[in-house]
């Protein structure tokens, strides 16, 4: 399969205020970002928050909550007295730098205030039950405001048709609608029969059989070749049509002169998970989220998986507890993309580039990223980070080498 072009837009940073433990939370993102930290530091919550932002642009927030078995009140942080969620993202694209800000009302399940800017110029605003394109005042005249005369959930961009939007808005809208989170992948769901995928694996991978059956011939060849690299005995994956259009997944393997067919219910967890991840890489989705990427994957296959992810045409965000993941990252990728998450004494999640911490930066000079990870007591890092930030505040113009 020919190399696919990189997405025309990249998510550079997010700001989240009042989403579970994310209170006044900021995170920078690279082409490949890896979140590390102790259990309960908020890694999975970050993936949920980004998936939530994506859902705002798709609409039907209530369905998203039902899929996660959440209530609207479960979104808000229990650590603050705030009601609305404040969300901001910055993206870079061919046309320049985008920013999107919103205030989300969890009772109405929609963004009651929104602003989209490109290179500092306002493209869209929503406030007081109205929306308008452009700045409030343009060329000395007040821009026409349109009353919102329809019900919707999430962002107003989930409902406004592309034809009525300023063209520069479309890449941002498509990027966020083409974000996919597989943070709930589960073997029992990956084994399920499915009728249609609608181009989505599903949060837990429950549509895998239908998803694979709908791949193009070229995509099937690519996926089959990748799986055979990981599992040399694998001849091919098979999707069979059953009654009423249901699809069943299986694999064919060759051991010497003996062929073996195995149904999905007997396929090992790691192969199913790897199959889902590799299949997702073949999609048109532009931003992919994977929680605990090493789960169920044989350690011998981790390097192969990381190579695929780092070189994917999509922007990738993963979480991990495993030093093996960092072991297979180049130093430059690790410096830019590994983010350490921790909790403050108040219970708020914070993020800092792992190798910007002085002790880690020094270790990376003589160790690999994974070795530096293993050689570090993560629970002690918040004290060093606080000291580092105090110095930066007191001596903002000091030579970094003297800090």
N, C-alpha and C positions, 0 to 999 in steps of 0.2 A: 504494500500500500504506500502511495507517495506521501511524503511528509506534509502534514497539514499546517496551514499558516497559523501563527499565534493570534489570539483574540485581538480585535482592534481596540480593546479597552482593558485596562487593568485596575483592580481595586487597590488603592495605595494605603488607605487607613480607614478605621471606623472609630466612632465615638458613641458610646452607649451609656445612658443614665437611667437607672431604675429598672433594669431587667435582671431579676434574681440577684446574684452577687455582684453584678456589673453596675456599679454606682460611680459616675464620673470616670468611666473607664475608657482608655484609649489604647489602640493597637495599630502598629504599622505592619504592612503586609508586603511580601516579596512575591516573585513569580512562584517560588516554592517556599512555603512557611511551615515550620514545625513547632508546635506548642509542647513544652515540657513543664513539669512541676509536680509537686506532691499530690497525692489523692485529695480531692476536694478543693483544689486550688482554683477551679473554674474553667478548666480546659474544655470540657464538654459544653459548658454554658456558653462559651464563645461561639462554638459551632451552632448551637441552638439559636443564638442571637442573630448570626448571619443568615441562617436559614429562615428565621422570622422576617428579617428585612426583605429577603427574596420573596417570601410569601406576600408581603405587602404589595409587591408589584404584580403578583399573580391574582390577588384577590382571594375571597373565600377564606378569611382568617379563621372563622369558626370551624371549618373543616380541618384546618391545620391543628387547631387545639384538640379536636376530637381524636385525630390520629395519634396524638401524643398523650391522650387521656388527661389533658389539662383543662382547668377552668380559667377564665380570663384573669381571675385574681392570682393565679399561680405565676403569672408573668412578672408582676411587680415585685420589687425587692421588699423583703420584710425588715430590712435594715434601715430604711429611710421612710419618712412620712409623706413622700411625694405620691402623686396620683398618676399623672401622665408620664409616658416614656418619652425621653428625648433621644433622637437618633440622628447621627450625621455620618456621611461617608464622603471620601474624596477619591476620585478616579482620574486616570490619565488615559487619553485616547488620541486618535489621529488629529482631532480638531483642537486639542488642548486639554485643560484640566477642568473636570466637572466637580461640583459639590452638590450634595442633596441633604437637606435638613428637614426634620419633621417633628411634630409633637403628636404622639399617638394616644388616643383616648380609649382605654380598655373597656369602658361601658358601651361606647358606640362601635368599637372594633375598627376604627378608621383614623387616618391622619387628619386631624382637624386643622392643622397648619402644615404647609409644605413650601419649600423653596428649592428650585433647581437653578444653578448658575453654571455658566461656561466661561472660563477665563475672567471671572468676576462679573460678568454680565448676566442679569436675570433672564431666564428663559420661561419659567413658570412659577406662579405663586398661588397658594390656596390659603384663604383666611376668611373668617366671618361668613362661612357658607357660600363663598364666591371663589372663582378662579379666573386668572388672566395670564396672558402671555406677554412677556417683556417687562420692562420697568414700569412702575406706577405712573411715572410721567415720562413721556418720550417726545422729543422735538417740541416741547412746550405744551403738549396736549396730554390730558389724562387718558391712560389706556383703558379701554372698555373692559368692564368686569362682568363676568357671566355668572348668574346665580346657579348653584348646584341643584338641579331639579330631579336628581335621581339618587336612589339608595345604593350604597356600595360599602365594601369592607376593604381595609388596607389603604393603599395609595390611590389617589384619583387617576394615576397613570395606568392602573389596572383596568379602568373602564373607558378612558378616552381612546378613541380609535386613532390608529397611526396617521390617517389622512388629515386629522385636524391638528396634529402636533407639529411644532417646528422641527424640521428635519434633524438638526443637531441633537435633539432629545432622544432620537430612536436608538442610537448605540447604547446609551445608558440604560434605557428601558429593557432592551433585549439582553444585555449582559446580566442584569439582575433577574430577569425572568428565566435565564438559562443557567442559573446557579442550581446545583444539585447537591443535596446532603445525604450521605449514606451513613449517618452516625448511629443508626439503629439496626445495621445489618445483623441478621440472626440466622444461623443454619436452618432452624426449623421453618423459617419463612422462605429462605432461598430454595428449599426443596418443594415448595408448594406448586401445584398446577395452577396455571393462569390462562385466561381466555384472551385478553388484550393487554398490552402494556401502555398504549398511548404515548410511547416514546419515553417512558419513565420506568425505572426499576422498582420504584416505591421506596419509602423510607427504610423499610427493613429488608428490601430485596425480594418482596413477595411476588413480584411480576417477572422474575428472572427468566422462567421458561418461555413466556410469551415474548419478552424482550429479545431473547436470543433468536427466536424463530423469525422475528421481523428484521433481523440484520440483513444487509445486502450480501451478495455473494462475495464481494471483495472484503467486506468486514468480517465475514465468517472465516475466510481464508487467513486473514491477519490474526484474528483471535485464536484460531486453531494452531497456527504456527507458534504464537507466543506460549500457549498452553503446553505444546509439545516440547518447547525449550525447558519449561519448568518440570514437565512430567514426560520423560522420553518414551514411556510405554503407551502413552495416550495416542490413539489413532485419530479420533475425532469426537467432538461433542455432537449429540443428536437431539433434535426436538421433534417429537411425534405429535400429530394431531389426533385428538380423541373426540368422542361424541360432543356435540354442542359447541365445537370450536375450542375446547380446552387443549392446552399444550402441556406436554410432559417432557421433562429433561432427562437425558441419560448420556452415558459416555461409552465409547468402544476402546478397549485396550488390547494390545498384542503382547503376549508373553511367549517367546519362542515361536512355536508353530500353533499355539492355541490362542484364539480370540475370546474376549470376554466382554459381555455387555452388562452395564451396571445402571440401575435406575437411580434417580436423584435421591431417593430415600436412603440409599446405601453409599452414596458418594461422600468422601471424607469432608469434614468441615472446611479444612484449609483450601482444598481445591475449589469448593463452591464459592468461598469468599474471594479467592484470587480471580476466579472466572467473572464474578460480578464487577470487581474493580477494573480488570482489563477491558471488559465490555463497555464500562462507563467511559473509559478513555477514548473509545471509538466514536462517541456521540458528538453532537454539535454543542453540548453544554460548554460554557466558557469558564466556569469556576466550580471546582469539585471539592467537597469536604468529606474527610474520612476520620472517624474517631478510632483511636488506638489501632493504628494501621497494621501493627504486627500481630494482632489477635488471630490465632489459629493458623498462622503462616509458619511453615517450617523454617527454622533459622537459615538453612542453606539457600532458601529462596528469597530472603530479605534483600540481598544485594540486587538480584534481578528485578524485584518489585520497585526498589528505590530508583534504579536506573530508568525504568519506564516512567515513573512519576515525575522525576526531576526533568526529564526530556519531553514530557507531554506538551501538547499545544495549548492545553488549558492552564489557567492559574490553579494552583493546588494548595490546600491547607490540610494538614494532618495533625493529630495528637499522638503522643507516644510516651511510654514509660521505659522504653528499651534503649540502652546505649547502642545496640546494634544499628538502629536507624541512623544515629549520628555518625557511626563508624564509616558508613558508606557515603557520606556527604563530603564533597570537596570543601576545603577551608573557606573559600569565598562564598559558597552557598550557605555554609553554616553561619558565617559572620552576618550575612544579610538576612537569613531566614529563620534562625532558631530563636524563639522567644520564650523566656522564662516567666511563668505565671506563679503568683503567690498571693496569700491573703494578708491584709493589714490587721492590726489588733482589733479594728472595728468590724472585720469580716468582709471588707471590700476586696475584690479581685484587682490586682495590678499586673502589668506586663512590662518587661524590660528586655531588650536584646541581650541574649545570654552572654555572648562574647564581647559585649561592651562593658561588662562587669570587670573591673581591673584584674582580679585574681584569675578569672577565666581567660581574659585576653592574654595574660602572661603564660598560662598553661598551653594555650593554643600555639604559642611560638615553638613549643617543644613536644607537644602531644597532638594526637588526632582528636577531632571533636568528640568521638565516643569515649576515648580514654580520659579526656578532661571532664566529661560528664560523670564517669565512674569515680573519678578522684575528688569529687566535690560533694560536700554535705549540703544538700539543697535547703535543708531547714535553717541553715546559718546564713544563707545569702541575703535575706531581707535586711539584716543589720548592716551588711556591707553596702547594700543598695542605698539605704538611708544615709549612711556616712558619705557615699559618693554624691548623692543629691545635695546634701548640706554643703559640701565643698563647692559644687557647681553654682549654688545660689550665692555663696559668700564670695567666690572668685570667678564670676562669669567670664572674664576675659583672660584668665590664666592659661598659660601653655598647658595643653592636655598632658604633656609628658611630666609636668611638675605636680599633677593632681594625685 
